[in-house]
Amino acid sequence: MLQEEFEEKEDFSKIVQARISTQLSKHNWSLKILSDRSSVPYEIIKKVANGKIGNPSLRNILRIAEAFGCSIDYLAGRQD
């Protein structure tokens, strides 16, 4: 893996972490509530929210975005 690819994955992970954190605060939800509302297993939610999964699946990101009522582009940092 090239250093540049590694940095892109790391940046993506940080952006997703920050956006999930923002949405959790906005909705006043815990990770457990997000898991329940998104149908994404709690352990996966926890790992994504803590940056342990650097490249979460599109399916899981879509489910998280739908639970929050936001777009995938928002979670990925492509729009505000």
C-alpha positions in Angstrom: 0.0 0.0 0.0 1.3 3.4 -0.9 1.7 6.0 1.8 -0.7 8.3 0.1 -3.5 5.6 0.1 -2.9 4.9 3.8 -3.2 8.6 4.5 -6.5 8.9 2.5 -8.0 5.9 4.4 -6.9 7.5 7.7 -8.4 10.9 6.7 -11.6 9.2 5.7 -11.8 7.3 9.0 -11.3 10.6 10.9 -13.9 12.4 8.9 -16.5 9.6 9.4 -15.7 9.5 13.1 -16.2 13.2 13.5 -19.4 13.2 11.5 -20.9 10.3 13.5 -19.9 12.1 16.7 -21.6 15.3 15.5 -24.8 13.4 14.6 -24.8 11.5 17.8 -24.7 14.8 19.8 -27.3 16.4 17.5 -29.7 13.6 18.0 -28.7 13.0 21.6 -28.1 9.3 20.8 -25.8 6.7 22.2 -24.0 4.2 20.0 -26.5 1.6 21.1 -29.4 3.8 19.9 -27.6 4.3 16.6 -27.1 0.6 16.3 -30.8 -0.1 16.9 -32.0 2.5 14.5 -29.6 1.6 11.7 -29.7 -2.2 12.1 -25.8 -2.1 12.1 -24.4 -4.4 14.8 -23.3 -2.5 17.9 -19.7 -3.8 17.6 -19.4 -2.5 14.1 -20.9 0.9 15.1 -18.4 1.0 18.0 -15.5 0.2 15.7 -16.5 2.7 13.0 -17.1 5.5 15.6 -13.7 4.8 17.2 -11.8 4.6 14.0 -11.0 0.9 14.3 -12.5 0.2 10.9 -10.8 2.5 8.4 -12.9 1.6 5.4 -16.5 0.8 6.6 -18.7 -1.0 4.1 -21.0 1.1 1.9 -24.0 -0.8 3.2 -23.1 0.1 6.8 -22.4 3.8 6.0 -25.8 3.9 4.1 -27.6 2.5 7.0 -26.0 4.9 9.4 -26.7 7.9 7.2 -30.4 6.8 6.8 -30.7 6.5 10.6 -29.4 10.0 11.0 -31.4 11.4 8.1 -28.3 12.6 6.3 -26.5 11.7 3.1 -23.6 9.4 2.6 -21.8 12.4 1.2 -22.2 14.2 4.5 -20.8 11.3 6.5 -17.9 11.0 4.0 -17.1 14.7 4.4 -18.0 15.5 0.8 -20.8 18.0 1.8 -21.7 20.0 4.8 
